[in-house]
């Protein structure tokens, strides 16, 4: 029997649905880099150029909004290209409830397209439809969000959104995040804007230079080797950026990185990240979770063959 204490959950078979083994974890999602050269920013742009991002990187942006703005946890990418994803791209949990996001880097959105995106997932409203007329709804979600990479300024789309929200009232929440909304969410997050769009965009859009990465004790430099090899060094940098301002999310990333290192037997490296995770959880006021990580570190220390005599 494994004596480790599990901090945070894995889905596997979750809410009755089998998630594919290729699911994208948060630590992988936030490591995605944009390889496309972006147009230099204008002075004080109103919105960020989401349409110039590759689809996986735009998905990263939406994932970070889910995490940092919407307060989701257990964020996962759902499925892979070519699979039946049921119109879903990202899934998160909040207060024990499931929220699902469809991510579309599109150039425009019409009212019929909005309705089709919603109803393809939700089926008929359950509050006004007899149970025998319900269609399957994955994960029994309480909220559906369409995240689009374009600016929505058409009154017909806004009217359709309100109509859908009224139709599904008491059943499932319906939201639309367009380029304007996503840009507002990111205005106060220059580190994220710089990491995705580059430092010039961070300066023009957020009004500040992107600060340098905060330093860590020298021993943490050794972490770069295995994480670089695993394609996760950017996640370590992202966690370090968050540590001073958002210790809870930073702790989540340090925990995921530790889990990945443990999976490939870099237990010593993982222990350093677990220690950092513990300290950040305590800073965030999550004392129960901090205690769980501390207990796990003690168990690791006294595993057979490792305890000092």
C-alpha positions as CSV (number, residue, x, y, z in Angstrom):
1,X,0.0,0.0,0.0
2,X,1.4,3.4,-1.0
3,X,1.9,5.5,2.1
4,X,2.1,8.8,0.3
5,X,-0.5,11.4,1.1
6,X,-2.1,12.7,-2.1
7,X,-2.4,16.4,-2.3
8,X,-4.8,17.4,-5.0
9,X,-6.6,14.9,-7.2
10,X,-6.1,13.0,-10.4
11,X,-9.1,12.3,-12.6
12,X,-8.6,9.0,-14.3
13,X,-12.2,7.9,-14.5
14,X,-13.9,11.0,-13.2
15,X,-17.6,11.6,-12.7
16,X,-18.4,8.4,-14.6
17,X,-16.4,9.4,-17.7
18,X,-13.0,8.0,-18.7
19,X,-10.5,10.8,-19.5
20,X,-7.9,10.0,-22.1
21,X,-4.4,9.2,-21.0
22,X,-3.2,12.0,-23.2
23,X,-5.0,14.6,-21.0
24,X,-3.1,17.9,-20.7
25,X,-2.2,18.9,-17.2
26,X,-1.9,22.5,-16.0
27,X,1.9,22.2,-15.7
28,X,2.1,21.3,-19.4
29,X,-0.5,23.9,-20.5
30,X,1.3,26.8,-19.0
31,X,4.6,25.7,-20.6
32,X,3.3,26.3,-24.1
33,X,5.2,29.0,-26.0
34,X,4.1,31.1,-29.0
35,X,6.4,30.4,-31.9
36,X,4.6,32.8,-34.3
37,X,6.1,36.3,-34.7
38,X,3.5,38.8,-33.6
39,X,2.8,42.2,-35.1
40,X,4.5,44.9,-33.0
41,X,1.9,46.5,-30.7
42,X,0.4,49.9,-31.2
43,X,0.4,52.4,-28.4
44,X,-2.0,51.4,-25.6
45,X,-3.9,48.7,-27.6
46,X,-7.4,47.9,-26.4
47,X,-7.2,44.2,-27.0
48,X,-4.5,41.5,-27.3
49,X,-3.8,39.8,-30.6
50,X,-5.3,36.4,-29.8
51,X,-6.0,35.8,-33.5
52,X,-2.2,35.7,-34.1
53,X,-1.6,32.9,-31.6
54,X,-1.4,29.3,-32.5
55,X,-4.5,27.4,-31.2
56,X,-2.6,25.5,-28.5
57,X,-1.2,28.8,-27.1
58,X,-4.6,30.4,-27.2
59,X,-5.9,27.4,-25.2
60,X,-3.1,28.1,-22.7
61,X,-4.3,31.7,-22.3
62,X,-7.9,30.5,-21.6
63,X,-6.5,27.9,-19.2
64,X,-4.7,30.5,-17.2
65,X,-7.9,32.7,-17.1
66,X,-9.7,29.6,-15.7
67,X,-7.1,29.2,-13.1
68,X,-6.2,32.7,-12.0
69,X,-9.4,34.6,-12.7
70,X,-12.2,32.0,-12.4
71,X,-10.6,30.2,-9.5
72,X,-10.8,26.8,-11.1
73,X,-8.7,23.8,-9.8
74,X,-8.0,20.4,-11.3
75,X,-7.8,22.1,-14.8
76,X,-7.3,19.6,-17.6
77,X,-7.2,19.7,-21.3
78,X,-9.9,17.2,-22.6
79,X,-8.8,14.8,-25.2
80,X,-6.6,15.3,-28.3
81,X,-7.0,16.2,-31.9
82,X,-9.1,13.7,-33.7
83,X,-11.0,12.5,-30.7
84,X,-14.7,13.1,-30.0
85,X,-14.3,15.8,-27.3
86,X,-18.0,16.6,-27.2
87,X,-17.3,20.2,-28.0
88,X,-15.0,20.6,-25.0
89,X,-11.4,21.7,-24.7
90,X,-10.8,22.5,-21.1
91,X,-12.4,21.3,-17.9
92,X,-12.1,22.7,-14.3
93,X,-13.5,22.2,-10.9
94,X,-14.7,24.8,-8.4
95,X,-16.3,24.1,-5.1
96,X,-16.9,20.5,-6.2
97,X,-18.7,21.6,-9.4
98,X,-17.6,21.0,-12.9
99,X,-17.1,23.9,-15.4
100,X,-16.4,23.2,-19.1
101,X,-14.8,25.5,-21.7
102,X,-14.9,25.4,-25.5
103,X,-12.0,27.3,-26.9
104,X,-12.2,28.7,-30.4
105,X,-9.6,31.0,-32.0
106,X,-12.0,32.4,-34.6
107,X,-12.2,35.7,-36.5
108,X,-15.9,36.3,-35.9
109,X,-18.9,34.9,-34.1
110,X,-22.5,35.0,-35.2
111,X,-25.6,34.5,-33.1
112,X,-26.5,31.1,-34.8
113,X,-22.9,29.9,-34.2
114,X,-23.1,30.9,-30.5
115,X,-26.4,29.0,-30.1
116,X,-25.0,26.0,-31.9
117,X,-21.9,25.9,-29.7
118,X,-24.1,26.0,-26.5
119,X,-26.8,23.6,-27.6
120,X,-24.4,21.0,-29.1
121,X,-23.1,20.5,-25.5
122,X,-26.1,21.2,-23.4
123,X,-29.0,19.8,-25.3
124,X,-32.4,21.1,-24.4
125,X,-32.9,23.0,-21.2
126,X,-33.5,20.5,-18.4
127,X,-35.4,22.9,-16.3
128,X,-38.2,23.1,-18.9
129,X,-37.8,19.7,-20.6
130,X,-39.2,16.4,-19.3
131,X,-36.4,14.1,-18.2
132,X,-37.0,11.6,-21.0
133,X,-36.2,14.4,-23.4
134,X,-32.8,15.2,-21.9
135,X,-29.7,14.5,-23.9
136,X,-26.3,13.3,-22.5
137,X,-24.3,16.1,-21.0
138,X,-20.7,15.2,-20.2
139,X,-19.5,15.6,-16.6
140,X,-22.9,17.0,-15.4
141,X,-21.4,20.4,-15.8
142,X,-22.9,23.5,-14.0
143,X,-21.3,26.0,-16.4
144,X,-20.4,26.2,-20.1
145,X,-18.1,28.9,-21.4
146,X,-17.4,29.7,-25.0
147,X,-14.0,31.4,-25.2
148,X,-13.5,33.1,-28.6
149,X,-10.4,34.8,-29.9
150,X,-12.4,37.6,-31.6
151,X,-14.0,40.8,-30.4
152,X,-17.8,40.3,-30.2
153,X,-19.5,43.7,-30.8
154,X,-22.6,42.5,-32.6
155,X,-25.9,43.2,-30.8
156,X,-27.4,40.1,-32.3
157,X,-24.8,37.9,-30.5
158,X,-25.3,39.8,-27.2
159,X,-29.1,39.4,-27.5
160,X,-28.6,35.7,-28.3
161,X,-26.4,35.2,-25.2
162,X,-29.0,36.8,-22.9
163,X,-31.7,34.6,-24.5
164,X,-29.6,31.5,-23.9
165,X,-28.9,32.5,-20.3
166,X,-32.6,32.9,-19.7
167,X,-33.5,29.6,-21.4
168,X,-31.0,27.7,-19.3
169,X,-31.6,29.5,-16.0
170,X,-31.8,27.0,-13.2
171,X,-30.1,24.4,-15.3
172,X,-26.6,25.5,-16.4
173,X,-24.8,28.8,-16.5
174,X,-23.8,30.1,-20.0
175,X,-20.9,32.5,-20.5
176,X,-19.0,34.0,-23.4
177,X,-15.4,35.2,-23.2
178,X,-14.5,37.2,-26.2
179,X,-11.1,38.9,-27.0
180,X,-12.3,42.0,-25.1
181,X,-13.1,40.1,-21.9
182,X,-10.0,38.0,-22.1
183,X,-7.9,41.2,-22.5
184,X,-9.5,42.8,-19.5
185,X,-8.7,39.7,-17.4
186,X,-5.0,39.9,-18.5
187,X,-4.5,43.7,-18.1
188,X,-3.1,43.3,-14.6
189,X,-1.0,40.3,-15.3
190,X,2.1,41.5,-17.2
191,X,4.1,38.3,-16.5
192,X,1.5,36.3,-18.4
193,X,1.2,38.8,-21.2
194,X,5.0,38.9,-21.6
195,X,5.2,35.1,-21.5
196,X,2.6,34.7,-24.3
197,X,2.8,37.8,-26.4
198,X,6.3,39.1,-25.6
199,X,7.7,41.9,-23.5
200,X,6.8,44.6,-26.0
201,X,3.2,43.7,-25.8
202,X,3.4,43.6,-22.0
203,X,4.8,47.1,-21.9
204,X,2.2,48.5,-24.4
205,X,-0.8,46.7,-23.0
206,X,-0.1,46.5,-19.3
207,X,1.9,49.7,-19.0
208,X,4.8,48.2,-17.2
209,X,8.1,46.5,-18.0
210,X,7.9,42.8,-17.4
211,X,9.9,42.3,-14.1
212,X,12.8,39.8,-14.1
213,X,12.2,36.4,-12.7
214,X,12.8,36.4,-9.0
215,X,15.8,34.4,-7.8
216,X,15.7,31.2,-5.8
217,X,18.4,29.6,-3.7
218,X,21.3,28.2,-5.7
219,X,20.2,24.6,-5.2
220,X,17.1,25.2,-7.3
221,X,19.3,25.8,-10.3
222,X,19.8,22.0,-10.4
223,X,16.1,21.6,-11.2
224,X,16.5,23.2,-14.6
225,X,18.2,20.1,-16.0
226,X,15.4,17.5,-15.6
227,X,12.6,20.0,-16.1
228,X,14.3,21.3,-19.3
229,X,14.5,17.7,-20.5
230,X,10.8,17.2,-19.7
231,X,9.8,20.4,-21.4
232,X,8.6,22.0,-18.1
233,X,11.2,24.6,-17.4
234,X,8.8,27.4,-18.4
235,X,6.4,26.0,-15.8
236,X,9.0,26.5,-13.1
237,X,9.5,30.1,-14.3
238,X,5.8,30.7,-14.2
239,X,5.5,29.3,-10.7
240,X,8.4,31.6,-9.6
241,X,6.6,34.6,-11.2
242,X,3.5,33.9,-9.2
243,X,5.1,33.2,-5.9
244,X,5.1,36.7,-4.5
245,X,1.6,37.8,-5.6
246,X,-0.5,34.6,-5.9
247,X,1.0,32.0,-3.6
248,X,-1.9,29.6,-3.9
249,X,-1.7,29.1,-7.7
250,X,2.1,29.1,-7.4
251,X,1.9,26.2,-4.9
252,X,-0.3,24.3,-7.3
253,X,2.3,24.6,-10.0
254,X,5.2,23.6,-7.7
255,X,3.1,20.6,-6.6
256,X,2.4,19.5,-10.2
257,X,6.1,19.9,-11.1
258,X,7.1,17.8,-8.1
259,X,4.6,15.1,-9.1
260,X,6.1,15.0,-12.6
261,X,9.6,14.7,-11.2
262,X,8.5,11.9,-8.8
263,X,7.0,10.1,-11.8
264,X,10.4,9.8,-13.4
265,X,12.3,9.1,-10.1
266,X,13.9,12.5,-9.6
267,X,12.8,12.3,-5.9
268,X,15.5,14.6,-4.6
269,X,14.6,17.4,-7.0
270,X,10.9,16.8,-6.3
271,X,11.6,17.2,-2.6
272,X,12.9,20.7,-3.1
273,X,9.7,21.7,-5.0
274,X,7.5,20.0,-2.3
275,X,9.2,22.2,0.3
276,X,8.5,25.3,-1.7
277,X,4.9,24.1,-2.2
278,X,4.5,23.7,1.5
279,X,5.8,27.2,2.3
280,X,3.6,28.8,-0.4
281,X,0.5,27.0,0.9
282,X,1.2,28.3,4.3
283,X,1.6,31.8,2.9
284,X,-1.8,31.4,1.1
285,X,-3.5,30.4,4.4
286,X,-4.1,26.9,3.2
287,X,-2.7,25.4,6.4
288,X,-4.4,22.0,6.0
289,X,-2.8,21.4,2.6
290,X,0.5,22.8,3.9
291,X,0.4,20.2,6.7
292,X,-0.3,17.4,4.3
293,X,2.7,18.3,2.2
294,X,4.9,18.6,5.3
295,X,3.7,15.1,6.3
296,X,4.5,13.7,2.9
297,X,8.0,15.1,3.1
298,X,8.5,13.5,6.5
299,X,7.3,10.1,5.2
300,X,9.7,10.4,2.3
301,X,12.5,11.1,4.7
302,X,11.8,7.9,6.7
303,X,11.1,5.5,3.9
304,X,13.0,2.2,4.4
305,X,16.6,2.6,3.6
306,X,16.6,6.4,3.7
307,X,16.2,7.2,7.4
308,X,19.4,8.2,9.1
309,X,20.5,5.9,12.0
